[in-house]
C-alpha cells in the first residue's frame, strides 16, 4: 500500500516538472549568443585606464586610474625608468588584501633588460669583456678567491 502511494506521488512530481519545463520553455543555451554583449575589457577606451593592452580583471576587482598629479606626488617610486603607473586594481571588494599596479610606458624608451646605457658605459663593458676573453687563465681583472678559514671566525664562540 505504501509503495503504490509513493509511486503516485513520484509520478505527480515528475508530471509537474515536465509540465513546468514545457510551459516555461527549456532554455539550455538557447539565445545566449544574442544576450552576450561585448563586455569592455580593462585597457579599452572609456574604461578606468586606457592601456596598450586589454585584459579582463576579476569581476569584483575595482580599477581606478592614476592621474599625473598622483604619480608626481609618489616621488621617485612613481617613476621606474621610462614606466609610470597607469592604474591600480583593488582586491578589497573580492575579499582579498592588496592591489595590483599596472605600469605603462612608451614603446622603445628602454633597451631590453633595463635602461639604456649612459655615455661611455657600453664601451667600458665591451673592453672588460674583451680583456677577460684574452686572459689565458680566464680570470680577467677579478681577484683570486681565498680558500680556507674565514677571517675573524673563532670556533666555539658566539
N, C-alpha and C positions, 0 to 999 in steps of 0.2 A: 504494500500500500504506500509506504513511504517512497519507494523507488519510483512508482508511477507519478507521485506528486512532484518529485524532483524533476522528472522528465518534462512535465507540463510547465514548470517554472523556467527551466533552461530553454525550452522551445519558445516560450513567450519572450524571454530576454533576447534570444537570438533573433526572433522576428522583429523586435523593437530596434535592435542595432541595424539590421538590414534595411528596415523602413527609414530609419534616420539617415543612413548613407545614401539611399536613393533620393529622398526628398531634399536633403541638404546638398547633394552633389558631391561626388568624390573628387577631391582636388589634389591628387598626388602628383605635384609638379606641373599641373596644367596652369598656364598663364604666368608662370614665374618669370619667363623671359620678358614679358611685357611690363611686369611690375618692377623689374630691376632697372633702376635709374642709374645712370653713370655717376657713381659716387666720386666726390672730389678727393684727390689724394693730396697729402701734405707736399707742398712744393709747387702746386699748380697756382695759376693766377687767381687771386681772390681768396686764397687761404691765409692762415695766420702768418706764414712766412713763405715767400716765393723763393724757390731754390732751383739750381740747375738740374737737380734730381727729383724724382717723385717717388713717394712711398706711402703706404697706408699704416699709420700707427695703430696701436691697440685702441679699441673703441672708447674706453673710459679715460684715456690719457688726454690731458689738456695741453694744447700748443699755444704758446704766446711768443709774439715777435719781439725781438730785442732792437730797440731804436739805437741810432748812432750816439745819442746822449747817454744812454745806459751803458753802452760799450766804453765810451770815453771815461765815465765815472769809475769803471773797473780798474783803470790804470794799466800797468804792464800785463797782468793776466788776461786782459781783454784783447790783446793782440799777440798772436802766436805766429811770428813771421808774417807771411802775407795773408794769413787767415784771421777772420773775425767771427765771433759768434753771431749766427743769424736768428736762431730761435731756441726756445727751451721746451722740452716735453716734460710735463709734471705728472708723476705717477700717483700722487696722493689720492685722487679720486678712485683709482683702481685698488686702493688699499695697500699700496707699496710705499716705502720711504725712498725718496730720491727723485732725481730727474736726469734727463739726457740733454746735453747741449749739442746742437747741430752747428757745425762750423762751415763757413763758406769763404771762398776767395776767388781771385781772378785766375783764369787759366794761363799757365805758363809763367806765373810770377816767381816760382821757386824751382830750382833744379830738383830732379828726382832724388829722394833720400835726404833732403834738407834744404837749407837756404843756399843761395848762390855764393860761390867763393868770393872773398874780398880781393882787393888788388894785390897781386903777387902771391896769393895763398896757393893757387893751383900750381904755380911754378915751383914753389918750395916742396910741395907734396911729390911732384914728379922727380925732382932732384933727389929727395930722400929715398924714393923707391929705386931709382937708378943706382945710387950708391949701395943700397942693400943688396941688389942683384949682383953687383960687381964684386962684392966681398966674397973671397973664396970660402970662408967658414960660414957664411950666411948670417953673421951676427949683426952686420951693419953698425950703427952707432950705439946700439943698446949694450949696456954693461953686462958682463957675465953674472949669472945668478950665484949667490953664495949658497953653499950647502952645509949641512951640519946643524949644530945647535943654534937656537935663536939667541941673539944678543940681549942681555938683561934678564934672561929667564933663569930662575933658580928653582930647581926641582924640590918639591916638598913644601914650598912656601906659597902663601896666597897673597 
